[in-house]
């Protein structure tokens, strides 16, 4: 490194050390955001398409109930769980927190749900 560059580096202001800033944003902490994102249930392309085709929408309260149901299934060691919620059947991959398929109650007649190892009924 030549002397000119060394001099330029010496004149540059030092970057503040991480975590030493006195101003903190009013938003949620990284840990809070991470926890919220980890807890969020996702929908596979197939499940999203099924919900859209059947004109079924889930609000924030519904998603929170679904997330709690998946947590309950995980606590019992389920890998693939059927969640029955408000006239809706949702097959979920518990480990990935992903809804694999969705079906309204009108389509349950004479239907067999396979490849599940648990069920959660949400009221």
C-alpha positions in Angstrom: 0.0 0.0 0.0 1.4 3.4 -0.9 1.7 6.3 1.5 -1.1 8.3 -0.2 -3.6 5.6 0.5 -2.5 5.1 4.1 -3.0 8.9 4.6 -6.5 8.7 3.1 -7.5 5.8 5.3 -6.3 7.7 8.4 -8.5 10.8 7.5 -11.7 8.7 7.0 -14.0 8.8 10.0 -14.3 5.5 11.8 -17.6 3.7 11.5 -19.5 3.4 14.7 -19.3 0.1 16.4 -22.3 -2.2 16.1 -24.7 -1.8 19.0 -23.2 1.5 20.3 -25.7 3.8 18.7 -27.8 5.6 21.2 -30.9 6.0 18.9 -33.0 2.9 18.7 -35.8 2.6 16.2 -39.4 2.3 17.5 -40.0 -0.8 15.4 -39.9 -4.4 16.5 -36.6 -6.0 17.4 -34.9 -8.5 15.1 -35.8 -11.3 17.5 -39.5 -10.3 17.4 -39.5 -10.1 13.6 -37.7 -13.5 13.4 -40.2 -15.1 15.8 -43.1 -13.8 13.8 -41.7 -15.0 10.5 -40.9 -18.4 11.9 -44.4 -18.8 13.3 -46.1 -17.8 10.1 -47.7 -20.6 8.1 -46.9 -20.7 4.4 -49.1 -22.1 1.6 -47.8 -24.3 -1.2 -48.6 -23.2 -4.8 -51.1 -26.0 -4.9 -52.9 -24.9 -1.7 -52.9 -21.3 -2.8 -54.4 -22.2 -6.1 -57.1 -24.3 -4.4 -58.0 -21.5 -2.1 -58.2 -19.1 -5.0 -60.3 -21.4 -7.2 -62.7 -21.9 -4.3 -62.7 -18.2 -3.4 -61.7 -18.9 0.2 -59.8 -16.2 2.0 -58.2 -16.4 5.4 -57.9 -13.3 7.5 -55.1 -12.5 10.1 -57.2 -14.1 12.9 -57.7 -17.3 10.8 -53.9 -17.4 10.1 -53.2 -17.0 13.8 -55.6 -19.9 14.6 -54.0 -22.1 11.9 -50.5 -21.3 13.2 -51.5 -22.3 16.7 -53.0 -25.6 15.3 -49.7 -26.3 13.5 -47.8 -25.6 16.7 -50.1 -28.0 18.6 -49.5 -30.7 16.0 -45.7 -30.1 16.2 -45.9 -30.4 20.0 -47.4 -33.9 19.6 -44.7 -34.9 17.1 -46.8 -34.8 14.0 -45.1 -34.5 10.6 -48.2 -34.2 8.4 -51.4 -33.0 10.0 -55.0 -32.4 9.0 -56.4 -29.2 10.4 -60.2 -28.9 10.4 -61.1 -25.3 10.8 -64.4 -23.5 10.0 -65.6 -25.9 7.3 -62.2 -26.0 5.8 -59.7 -29.0 5.8 -56.1 -28.1 5.5 -53.4 -30.7 5.1 -50.1 -29.3 6.5 -46.5 -30.3 6.5 -45.8 -29.5 10.2 -42.0 -29.4 10.0 -42.0 -26.8 7.2 -45.1 -25.0 8.5 -46.6 -25.3 5.0 -50.2 -25.9 4.0 -50.0 -28.6 1.3 -53.7 -28.6 0.2 -57.0 -27.0 1.2 -60.5 -28.2 0.8 -63.9 -26.8 1.8 -66.3 -29.0 3.8 -68.6 -29.4 0.8 -65.9 -31.6 -0.8 -65.3 -33.8 2.2 -68.1 -36.2 1.4 -66.6 -39.7 0.6 -63.1 -38.3 0.8 -60.2 -40.1 2.4 -57.3 -38.0 3.8 -54.1 -40.0 3.4 -50.4 -39.4 4.4 -51.3 -37.7 7.7 -50.2 -38.7 11.2 -52.4 -36.4 13.2 -55.4 -34.1 13.1 -56.2 -30.9 14.9 -59.8 -29.6 15.2 -59.9 -25.8 15.6 -63.1 -24.2 17.0 
